[in-house]
Amino acid sequence: MLIIKNEQLRDKLNMAEYEVVETLVDDISQVLPALPMDVLPKDANEQVLKMLGKSTVAERFTTAELQQKFKDAFAVNGLSQAKFQFAIVSNTNNAGTELASSDFERQYEVGVKDTANYWIDVWPLMSLTETDAENAVPEEKLIVVVSGMKSFLLMSVGWMIAAAVFFSLIIITAFYLTIRTILNQKKLSEMKSDFINNMTHELRTPLATISIAVDTLKNEKVIGDREKLAAIGNIIKAENNRMNLQVEQILQAAQLDITEVLKDKDTMHVHDVFRTINDKFSLQLQEKNAVLAFDFKAFDDGVLGHKVHFVNMLSNLVDNALKYSKEDLDPHIIVSTKNEGKRILISVIDNGIGMTKDTASKVFDKFYRAHTGNIHNVKGFGLGLNYTRKMVEAHDGTISLETTLGKGSTFIISLPLVKDK
C-alpha cells in the first residue's frame, strides 16, 4: 500500500511541476511581432533584438509569482499540504542561481543527503519553438525541492493504517475469545465428567450395601434372629439416609436461589454457631482423633445470616479441614475471630495436606476437586466450597484462601457486623 501510494504521489508531484514548467516556457516563448528594418536606427539591429527579444524566467517573474504558480498547481493535483522550495539556475557560463525561494539553499543541501524525506527534481526550461530570436535566450533549469515526503506519505495513508490496525485488533480479540471459550468449555466438560464419575461411585456404594443387606434378609438363619434383623435394618436405613443426603446436596446446589437466602435473614452470633458446629462434628472429631479449638478474639460477633445456610456455610469449612487431613497426623483445626472496623474476620486454620497454587485458584469452582477421575480417597462432589463461596457472597461477605502444599490451609471469611436490636 505504501509503495503504490508513493508512486501515485510521485506521479502527482511530477504532473504539478510539469504544469508549472510548461507555463513558464510558454510565457518566455512568445515572439514579438516582426518590425520593418527601415524603421530601426542604423547599426542598431543587435541592440534592438536584444532589447525586444524574449527575457529569462528570472527576469520575467518574481519569487512570489513563482511561489503562487506552484501553490496553484499543487492544489489542483491534491498536494496543497506539500512543502516545497525552488530555484531558477542559469547554465550560461555557470552563472549560478538567478532566482530562489527563501530557504532553498538549506533545503537543497539537506535533500541531497536525505533522499527518502526530500524529493529533488530538475527541469530544463527549454523553448518549445525554434526561431532566430530564441538564440538570444539563455538556457535555464528549474530545481524543485519538496520536503517532508515521508510524513506526508504516511499522513495520506493514515486512515488505511488505522483501519488495518483496528480490524487486526478485532481479529486478534475474536481469536482470543474463541480460544478462551473453547478452553472453558473443555474445562467444564472435564469437571462434569469427573462429577458424574464421583456421583456414580458415591451412589453405587450405598446401593450395593443395601442390595447385600436385602439378600442377607432372605437367609433363613437371619430371619429367625431378631438382633441380626434389627442390625441389617439399621444398615439399610443408614445407607438410605446417606444416599438421600447425597442426592439432596446435588439438588440444593442445582436449585440454589440466592434471592431466597437474602430474604430470610436474622441476627446470628458467629461464636454460638461454631459451638453448635462443634457438637455436630463431635463423632467425626472423635473418629479421627481431631481437635477443634477456638480462639475467639472478636468482642462483637453479631451478623445477619440465614438460619440454615449460614450454619452450612461455616460447617463446610470444618468438614473440608477434616476431609483433607494428613493420614499420619492428627487433625488440628483452629477457628479464630477478630473485629476489623465494622466487620468480623473468621479464620479456619488446619494442618492438613494443603494445596498447590493451581488447585487453590480453582477450589471454589463448581464440581472441581483436587482428586479427579476414579480416585476416591476423599468423598464428595466438588460442591462444598462452591456453595460456601456463594453463601458468603449472599451474606455480603468475602472469602479468601491461604495455603501451602503439605502445610495446611487457612480460609478467611469477612462479614459485616450488625448491632443487636
PyMOL commands that set and color helices and strands:
alter all, ss='L'
color gray80, all
select helices_A, chain A and resi 2-29+37-39+45-52+57-60+63-76+92-94+104-113+132-136+149-156+158-217+220-223+226-255+258-263+270-280+282-287+309-323+357-362+384-394
alter helices_A, ss='H'
color red, helices_A
select strands_A, chain A and resi 83-90+96-100+119-125+140-147+266-269+291-296+302-305+332-340+343-349+398-404+408-416
alter strands_A, ss='S'
color yellow, strands_A
deselect
rebuild
show_as cartoon
